[in-house]
Amino acid sequence: MVGPAERPITGRLSGPPDDVAANVAGAASATKAVASYLTFLTSEKRASPKTIENYARDLLRFFEFLCEHLASDATLDDLGRLSVSDFRAFLAHRRREGLSAKSIARTLSTLRGFYGHLEREGLATNHALKRLKTPKIPHSIPKPVSETGALDLVEDAKAIAAEPWVAARDASIVTLLYACGLRITEALSLNQSDAPFSETLRIIGKGNKERIVPVLPAAKEAVDQYRTLCPHPLEEDEPLFVGVRGKRLNPRAVQKLMANLRARLGLPETATPHALRHSFATHLLSAGGDLRSIQELLGHASLSSTQVYTEVDADRLRDVYDKAHPAQKGTKAT
């Protein structure tokens, strides 16, 4: 997590690559190279807007540092001459600003991707980055909501808003996150043309990867109820989930909803919108679902990303064992 010492970025982090790159504190040649890299991420890698925003932030910070470190705006020649110690100085600078090991690792990945692009385009070559080791990231496992907690979230979402159509909207979003294992951005990117749902739903996930997920009757009914009550026009090319002004709902609104719900229900801080996706996977695994199927439903490119849920299930089984085994109660097992 970024610490409070980090300076806010005043420039743009989203939008056309040229506009974002214009905020870079570098020479014209370097700024043009950043724009070229962001264009590559957008058009060829088809990275998500959030990923591109993170990469843009890392590059803006990198060039800010170089401006002070070199006492001038960095040029392409400067980028080619940077040493291992220069890169280490930048990463140490970011660490002092409060970045976690995970964020430092992402920053290093951003720089490697940027320099790889510079080399492919014949703009600059620098092999010093290859001598830097990626920081070890502490192993963590997902923190799903319990089955009872997830169902309580769905039920309470129906009553938290004063306006019936907003309550129906909130309930349908929470239901989709849990029943279909959607990411918050995937749910909010749905358009009216995606509803009413059939038995399946086509989702475009990270890296523009498409997957098909089943739609439970409860999810379809929740969305149908919301669409019936929604006072805004429901044209096919319009967003499915909208705010009070009829514009596409912002993820922050769903995060705020979940914060209110977990406070009402006494759930931990880990009960976030994404925790419902973790719950979807963990509860399927607990019910006997196989990893390959869950991998496809989540849209994971690698099975290793899905296997982490086996650790969650193992922890749950150990907890049940500790609480229920007769030996834990001081009695003799028969």
C-alpha positions in Angstrom: 0.0 0.0 0.0 1.2 3.5 -0.9 2.2 5.5 2.2 1.1 9.0 3.1 4.4 10.5 2.1 3.9 10.0 -1.6 3.2 13.1 -3.5 -0.1 13.3 -5.5 0.2 13.2 -9.3 -1.3 16.3 -10.9 -1.0 15.1 -14.5 -3.4 12.7 -16.3 -3.1 9.0 -15.9 -5.8 8.0 -18.3 -6.9 9.1 -21.8 -5.1 9.2 -25.1 -1.4 8.1 -24.8 -0.1 11.4 -26.1 -2.0 13.3 -23.5 -0.8 11.1 -20.6 2.8 11.1 -21.9 2.7 15.0 -22.0 2.9 14.9 -18.2 6.3 13.1 -18.2 9.2 15.2 -16.9 11.5 14.2 -19.7 12.9 15.4 -23.0 10.7 15.4 -26.1 12.3 12.2 -27.3 11.6 10.4 -24.0 8.0 11.7 -23.9 7.4 10.4 -27.4 8.8 7.0 -26.3 6.4 6.9 -23.4 3.5 7.7 -25.7 4.6 4.9 -28.0 4.8 2.4 -25.2 1.3 3.3 -23.8 -0.1 3.0 -27.4 1.5 -0.4 -27.6 -0.1 -1.5 -24.3 -3.5 -0.2 -25.5 -3.6 -1.4 -29.1 -1.4 -4.5 -29.2 -1.3 -5.8 -25.6 -4.9 -4.8 -25.1 -4.2 -4.1 -21.4 -7.0 -3.0 -19.2 -7.4 0.7 -18.5 -6.5 0.1 -14.8 -3.2 -1.7 -15.9 -2.3 1.1 -18.2 -3.1 3.7 -15.5 -0.7 1.8 -13.1 2.0 1.7 -15.7 1.6 5.4 -16.5 1.9 6.2 -12.8 5.1 4.2 -12.5 6.6 5.9 -15.6 5.6 9.4 -14.4 7.3 8.7 -11.0 10.4 7.3 -12.8 10.9 10.4 -14.9 10.2 12.7 -11.9 13.0 10.9 -10.1 15.3 11.1 -13.1 14.7 14.8 -13.4 16.1 15.3 -9.9 18.6 12.5 -10.1 20.2 13.8 -13.3 19.4 17.5 -12.6 17.8 17.7 -16.1 15.0 16.2 -18.2 16.0 12.6 -19.2 16.7 12.0 -22.9 16.8 8.6 -24.7 20.6 8.7 -24.4 20.2 9.1 -20.6 17.9 6.1 -20.5 20.4 4.0 -22.3 23.2 5.1 -19.9 21.5 4.4 -16.6 23.4 2.0 -14.3 22.2 -0.7 -11.9 22.9 1.8 -9.0 20.6 4.4 -10.7 17.8 1.9 -10.9 18.4 0.8 -7.4 18.3 4.4 -6.2 14.9 4.9 -7.9 13.4 1.8 -6.3 14.8 2.8 -2.9 13.3 6.2 -3.4 9.9 4.6 -4.1 10.2 2.3 -1.1 10.8 5.4 1.1 7.6 6.8 -0.3 5.8 3.9 1.2 5.4 1.4 -1.6 4.9 -2.2 -0.7 7.1 -5.1 -2.0 4.2 -6.0 -4.4 4.1 -2.4 -5.8 7.9 -2.3 -6.1 7.8 -5.5 -8.1 5.1 -4.1 -10.4 7.2 -0.9 -10.8 10.2 -3.0 -11.8 8.0 -4.9 -14.3 6.8 -1.6 -15.8 10.4 -0.5 -16.3 11.4 -3.8 -17.9 8.4 -3.6 -20.2 9.2 0.0 -21.1 12.8 -0.8 -21.8 11.9 -3.9 -23.8 9.7 -1.6 -26.0 12.6 0.9 -26.4 14.9 -1.9 -27.6 12.3 -3.4 -30.0 11.8 0.0 -31.5 15.5 0.7 -31.8 15.3 3.7 -29.5 17.5 2.7 -26.6 19.2 -0.4 -25.1 20.0 -0.9 -21.5 20.7 -4.3 -19.9 21.3 -3.1 -16.4 17.6 -3.9 -15.4 18.3 -7.6 -16.0 20.8 -7.6 -13.1 18.1 -6.4 -10.6 16.2 -9.0 -8.7 12.5 -8.8 -8.2 11.6 -8.2 -4.5 10.1 -11.3 -2.7 6.4 -10.8 -2.3 4.9 -12.2 0.9 2.7 -15.1 0.1 -1.0 -14.4 0.8 -4.2 -16.3 0.1 -7.6 -14.9 -0.8 -10.0 -13.9 2.0 -13.5 -14.9 0.9 -16.7 -14.1 2.7 -18.4 -17.1 4.4 -21.4 -18.7 2.6 -23.7 -17.2 5.2 -22.0 -13.8 5.0 -22.2 -13.8 1.2 -25.9 -14.6 1.3 -26.5 -11.9 3.9 -24.7 -9.3 1.7 -27.0 -10.2 -1.2 -30.1 -9.9 1.1 -29.1 -6.7 2.9 -28.3 -5.0 -0.4 -32.0 -5.1 -1.2 -32.8 -2.9 1.7 -29.9 -0.4 2.2 -31.0 2.2 -0.4 -34.0 4.4 0.1 -35.1 4.4 -3.6 -36.5 1.0 -4.7 -34.7 1.0 -8.1 -31.3 1.8 -6.5 -31.9 -1.0 -4.0 -32.7 -3.4 -6.8 -29.6 -2.2 -8.7 -27.4 -2.8 -5.7 -28.8 -6.2 -5.0 -28.4 -7.3 -8.7 -24.7 -6.2 -8.7 -23.9 -8.0 -5.5 -25.7 -11.1 -6.7 -23.7 -11.0 -10.0 -20.4 -10.6 -8.2 -21.1 -13.6 -6.0 -23.2 -15.9 -8.3 -21.0 -15.4 -11.4 -17.6 -14.6 -9.9 -17.3 -11.4 -11.8 -14.7 -8.7 -11.2 -16.3 -5.3 -10.4 -15.1 -3.8 -13.6 -16.6 -6.7 -15.6 -20.0 -6.3 -14.0 -20.0 -2.5 -14.5 -18.9 -2.7 -18.1 -22.0 -4.7 -19.1 -24.5 -2.9 -21.4 -28.2 -3.2 -21.8 -27.6 -5.4 -24.8 -26.2 -8.0 -22.4 -29.5 -8.3 -20.7 -31.9 -9.9 -20.2 -29.5 -12.8 -19.5 -30.0 -16.2 -21.0 -28.5 -19.2 -19.2 -25.0 -17.9 -19.9 -23.2 -14.5 -20.0 -20.3 -13.5 -22.2 -17.6 -11.6 -20.3 -14.6 -9.8 -21.7 -12.0 -9.9 -18.9 -8.4 -9.0 -18.4 -6.3 -8.9 -21.5 -9.4 -8.8 -23.6 -9.9 -12.5 -22.8 -13.4 -13.8 -23.4 -15.2 -16.3 -21.2 -18.7 -17.7 -20.8 -20.2 -18.0 -17.3 -23.5 -19.6 -16.3 -26.2 -17.3 -15.0 -28.2 -18.6 -12.0 -31.9 -17.9 -12.0 -31.4 -15.7 -8.9 -29.0 -13.5 -10.8 -31.3 -13.2 -13.8 -34.3 -12.4 -11.6 -32.3 -9.7 -9.7 -31.2 -8.0 -12.9 -34.8 -8.2 -14.4 -36.2 -6.6 -11.2 -33.6 -3.7 -11.5 -34.4 -3.1 -15.2 -38.1 -3.1 -14.5 -37.7 -0.4 -11.8 -34.9 1.7 -13.4 -36.2 5.1 -14.4 -33.5 5.8 -17.0 -33.7 4.9 -20.7 -32.7 1.3 -21.4 -31.2 1.5 -24.9 -29.2 -1.4 -26.1 -25.9 0.5 -26.3 -26.3 2.1 -22.9 -24.7 0.9 -19.7 -26.7 -1.7 -17.8 -25.8 -0.4 -14.3 -26.2 3.4 -13.9 -26.1 6.0 -11.2 -28.8 8.5 -10.3 -27.9 10.7 -13.2 -28.2 7.8 -15.7 -24.4 7.5 -16.4 -22.4 4.3 -16.1 -21.9 3.4 -12.4 -18.5 4.0 -11.0 -16.7 1.2 -9.1 -16.3 3.5 -6.2 -20.1 3.4 -5.7 -20.0 -0.4 -5.3 -17.0 -0.2 -3.0 -18.9 2.3 -0.8 -22.0 0.0 -0.9 -19.9 -2.9 0.3 -18.4 -0.8 3.1 -21.9 0.1 4.3 -23.0 -3.5 4.1 -20.1 -5.0 6.0 -20.6 -2.4 8.7 -24.3 -3.3 9.0 -23.5 -7.1 9.1 -20.3 -6.9 11.3 -18.1 -8.4 8.5 -14.4 -7.8 8.4 -12.6 -5.1 6.2 -11.7 -7.9 3.8 -15.3 -8.2 2.7 -14.8 -6.1 -0.5 -16.4 -6.5 -3.9 -13.5 -8.6 -5.0 -13.9 -10.9 -2.0 -17.2 -12.0 -3.5 -15.3 -13.3 -6.5 -13.0 -15.2 -4.0 -16.2 -16.5 -2.3 -17.6 -17.7 -5.6 -14.4 -19.8 -6.3 -13.9 -21.0 -2.8 -17.5 -22.1 -2.3 -17.5 -23.9 -5.6 -14.3 -25.8 -4.6 -15.8 -26.7 -1.2 -18.9 -28.1 -3.0 -16.8 -30.4 -5.1 -16.0 -28.2 -8.2 -12.8 -29.1 -10.1 -10.0 -26.6 -10.5 -10.0 -26.6 -14.3 -13.7 -25.7 -14.4 -13.2 -23.0 -11.8 -10.2 -21.7 -13.8 -12.4 -21.3 -16.9 -15.2 -19.6 -14.9 -12.8 -17.1 -13.4 -11.0 -16.4 -16.7 -7.6 -17.2 -15.2 -4.9 -17.7 -17.8 -2.9 -20.1 -15.6 -4.1 -22.9 -13.3 -1.6 -21.7 -10.7 -3.7 -18.6 -10.2 -6.7 -20.8 -9.4 -4.8 -23.3 -7.2 -4.5 -20.6 -4.5 -8.1 -21.4 -3.6 -7.1 -24.9 -2.5 -5.2 -23.2 0.3 -8.3 -21.3 1.4 -10.3 -24.6 1.5 -7.5 -26.4 3.4 -7.6 -23.6 6.0 -11.3 -24.0 6.3 -11.1 -27.7 6.7 -8.4 -27.4 9.4 -10.6 -24.9 11.3 -13.6 -27.3 11.1 -11.3 -30.1 12.3 -9.9 -28.1 15.2 -13.4 -27.2 16.4 -15.2 -30.5 15.8 -12.7 -33.3 16.5 -13.3 -35.0 19.8 -9.6 -34.9 20.7 -9.9 -31.1 20.7 -12.6 -31.3 23.3 -10.7 -33.5 25.7 -12.8 -36.6 24.9 -11.6 -39.9 23.5 -12.4 -40.6 19.9 -14.2 -43.8 19.2 
